[in-house]
Amino acid sequence: MEKNFLTLNQLPIGSQSKVKQLVSDGSTRRRMLDLGLIHDTTIKSLIKSPAGDPVAYEIRGAVIALRSEESSQILVELIHQ
């Protein structure tokens, strides 16, 4: 893993990042691509569920919830604000 990248599930709530790589394959990868998680897409972590999993993210104007097992397969670069 690149030293400047972190997995999406490590992104602090309220932070923005850009998608850099999908580590998953098969149907999971296809689902992520269908959701718009392509290279350099901006993604913002919004809120964690009371149990901590899943987390809601804003992607291309839509809000989606991803479980930690899915978001751990998405490498992102933090956008410094």
C-alpha positions in Angstrom: 0.0 0.0 0.0 1.3 3.5 -0.8 2.4 5.4 2.2 0.1 8.4 1.5 -3.0 6.2 1.0 -5.3 4.8 3.6 -8.3 2.5 3.4 -11.7 4.2 3.2 -12.7 2.6 6.6 -9.8 4.5 8.2 -11.1 7.9 6.9 -12.2 10.1 9.9 -15.8 11.2 9.9 -16.2 14.6 8.2 -13.1 14.1 6.1 -12.9 14.1 2.3 -10.7 12.0 0.2 -10.1 10.9 -3.4 -10.4 7.3 -4.5 -7.1 5.9 -5.7 -7.5 2.2 -6.1 -10.0 -0.7 -5.6 -8.3 -3.7 -4.1 -11.4 -6.0 -4.5 -12.3 -8.1 -7.5 -15.3 -9.9 -9.0 -18.8 -8.8 -8.1 -17.7 -6.6 -5.2 -15.4 -4.6 -7.6 -18.2 -4.3 -10.1 -20.6 -3.0 -7.4 -18.1 -0.4 -6.3 -17.6 0.7 -9.9 -21.3 0.9 -10.4 -21.6 3.1 -7.3 -19.2 5.6 -9.0 -16.1 4.7 -7.0 -13.6 5.3 -9.8 -10.1 6.8 -9.7 -10.1 10.4 -8.3 -13.8 10.4 -7.3 -14.2 12.6 -4.2 -15.8 10.8 -1.3 -16.7 12.2 2.1 -17.4 10.2 5.3 -20.6 11.5 6.9 -21.7 9.4 9.9 -21.2 6.0 11.5 -24.1 3.9 12.6 -24.6 3.5 16.3 -22.9 0.1 16.2 -20.0 1.6 14.2 -20.6 -0.3 11.0 -21.8 0.6 8.3 -20.6 4.1 7.6 -22.5 6.6 5.4 -20.5 8.2 2.6 -21.3 10.9 0.1 -20.3 10.0 -3.4 -21.2 12.1 -6.4 -24.1 13.7 -4.6 -25.6 10.4 -3.3 -25.3 9.0 0.2 -24.4 5.3 0.4 -23.6 3.0 3.3 -20.7 0.7 3.2 -19.7 -2.0 5.6 -16.1 -2.0 6.9 -15.3 -5.2 5.0 -16.2 -3.3 1.7 -14.6 0.0 2.6 -11.4 -1.6 3.7 -10.9 -2.6 0.0 -10.9 1.0 -1.3 -7.6 2.9 -1.1 -8.1 6.7 -0.8 -5.9 9.8 -0.5 -6.9 12.3 2.2 -7.8 15.8 0.8 -6.2 18.5 3.0 -8.8 21.2 3.6 
